[in-house]
């Protein structure tokens, strides 16, 4: 049996110094899969304008996961559209470094991100998932997202038409309850593509966000149970 080692990994608000690591993940994902539709790599300088929308408070936030001072994943809530009418709607995205799989990185990042957004004026979160991607759909269902429709063959990449499933999470939505630890063989090892990866093989994977959590929180098995932990409460208006 493979021996596992629990390692504390930080999930913290992204800083300008993290942008290079985020761009590296995005470029690799775009070059090796259809999860990102970019057809050319982006430079750090080109992504600074996009990164400027994020802050430590408000609806638009980005968290990064680190292991041994390296950015191994990120999750963010970004503008859906520029019109004022969409001020309470965000589009979420998640990505992991290649090789960081099998230990629940995606779950840890989303749990932390939605915990922060519970205190902000965010009414609905949207996610677009390039198909096929069963693991990403399962991860989003785990956090209360439901399917709202599919854009069929609306993008072309590498000579193929790509369809996307769109999902929504209305507030309030329950967080998944922590799961009980299981054998290492039970863990899901998913493709490291943006929006679906839920893992961290490079560091062994004990996650901490405002204090350590159990390894059970990080094991994704299908949709996972849902429960009241971390339930978001609508803000008075």
N, C-alpha and C positions, 0 to 999 in steps of 0.2 A: 504493500500500500504506500502511495506517495505521501511523504510527510509534508505537512503544511505549516507555515509560520505566520502568525498574526502580526501585522505591521500597521502602526497608526499612520493614516494618510490624511492630510489636511484638505478640507474643502473651504476655500476662502474667497472673498470678493476679488475679482480679477483686477490687476493693475496694468499700467502701460508696459511694465516689464514682462508681463505674461503674454503680450500680444504675439510675439514671435513664435512661442510654443503653440498658441491657438492656430495661427496661420499655417504652421507646419502640419498640424493635424488636418486642417481643412484641405490643404493642397494634396496631401497623400490620399485622403478619402476621395477627392474629385478625380484623381488620376487612376484610381484602382477600382472604382465602383460607380454606380449611377445614383448613389445617395445624395451627392451634390451635383448640380447641373453645370457647374463651371467647367469650361473646356480648356482654359489656360490657367496656369498657376498665378496666384496673387502675391504681391510683395507686401511686406509689413507696412510700408509707406502707403500703399494703395488701400489698405484696410483701416487706416487710422480714422478716417471719417466715419466709417461704420462703427468702430469701437467707441467713438466719442459719445454715442447715445447712452451708454451704460453708466450707472451710478450706484452707490451703495444703498440708496433709498429710492423709492419711486417705482413705477411699473416696469422700467427697463433695467434689468440687472443681469450680471454675468458672474458665475462662480467657476473657479478652476479647482481641479483636484491635482495634488502634488504627491510625488513619491521620490524621496531622495533629491529634493529640490528641482525636480523635473516636472513640467506640466504634462500630465498624462490624460487629462480629460477636461471638458468644460460643459456647462449647460447655461443657457441664457434665455431671457424673455426680451424680445425686441419688438419694435414697431410693426404693426400689421399693415397699416396704411397711414399716410401723413395727415389725412383729414381729421379735424377736431372731433368729428362724430365717433371716431374709433379710439378715443383716448382711454377707454377702459378695456380695450381688447389688445392682447399681445400674441405674438407668434413665438413658440418655444422651439429650441433647437438643442441638440446634444451631440457630442462627438468625443471619441477616444483615440488615443495614440495606438498605432498598430502594435500588437503584442500584449496589450493590456486588456485581457479578457478573462472571464470566468469567476470574478470575485465581487461583482455587484457595484461597480463604479457608477453605472447609470442610475441605479436605484438610489445610491447615496447622494448623488448630485441633484436628482429631481426632488428627493425628500427635502433637502436643504433649500433648494430654490423655491418650491411651493410653500415651504414654511415661512420664508421671507415675504412672498407675495401675499400671504394671508393678511398681512398688516397694511397692504397697499390697495389703492382703488383700482383693482383689476377684477372685472366681472366675468370675462371669458378668456381662456387660453386656447389657441389653435395650434395644430401641428399638421404639417404636410409630410407624408411618408411615401417615398418612391417605392413602387411595387416591382417584384414581390419582396416582402420584408416582414415575415411573421413575427420575428423577435421584437421588432420595433412596435408593431401593433399590440403585442402582449404587454410590453413595458408601459405603453400609454394607457391601455385599459387598466393596468394595475394602479394607476394614479387617477382613475376616475374619468378618463377620456372615453367618448363614444364616437362611433363612425357617423359622419354626416353626408358623405358622398365621395365619388371618385371622378377625377378628371381623366378621361380615357385618351391615351396616346397624345397627350398635349405637349410633350417635349420630345426632342430628338437628340440622342447622344450616342456617339460611336456607331452610327448607322442603325440605331434601334429606336423605335418609339417607346417612350416611357410614360406610364400612367402613375398617378399619385392618389392615394387615399387621404382625405382630410378628416381630422378628428377634432372634437371640441371638449373642453372641460369647463362646465359652468360652476360658478361659485354659489353655495359651498359644495365641495366634493370631498369625500373621505380619503384619507391616506390609507395605504395598505398597512395592516398590522405586521409587526416583526414576525418572521417565520422561525420555526424551531430548527436548530442545526441538523444537517443530514450528512451522510457520507460524502466524501469528496467526489465520488463518482456520480452523485446526483446533480452536481452543478451543471448549469447550462453554459456551454462555450459557444458564443455567437460570433458572427462575422463582425469585425471591427469597422462598422460603417456608421456614419452619422445618423442619429435618430434611433439606433437599435442597440448599440453596444451597451452592455450592462456588466462591466467586467474590469479586472485589473490583474492580469497574470504576472506583471513585472514586479509587483511588490508584495504579493501574498495576501493582501487585502483585508486588514481590519480597519474600518473607516471610523473617522471621528468628525462630528460636526457639533460644536459647542459641547464637547465631551464625547468619550468613546461610546460606540454602540456595539451591540453584539454582532458577531459574524453572521448570525441568522438573518439580520436585516438585509444582508447583501446577496443572499442566494435567491436567484430568480427561478421560479418554477411555474411556467405558464403565466396565467393572469395574476395569481396570488390572491389571498383573501383580502377583503376590504373591511375596514373597521373605523371606529371613531377617532383613533389617535391622530392628533394634529388637525382635526377638522377645522376648516376655515369658517369664520363667522362673518356674515355680511356687515359692512360698516354702516353706521347710521348716516343717513343723508339728509 
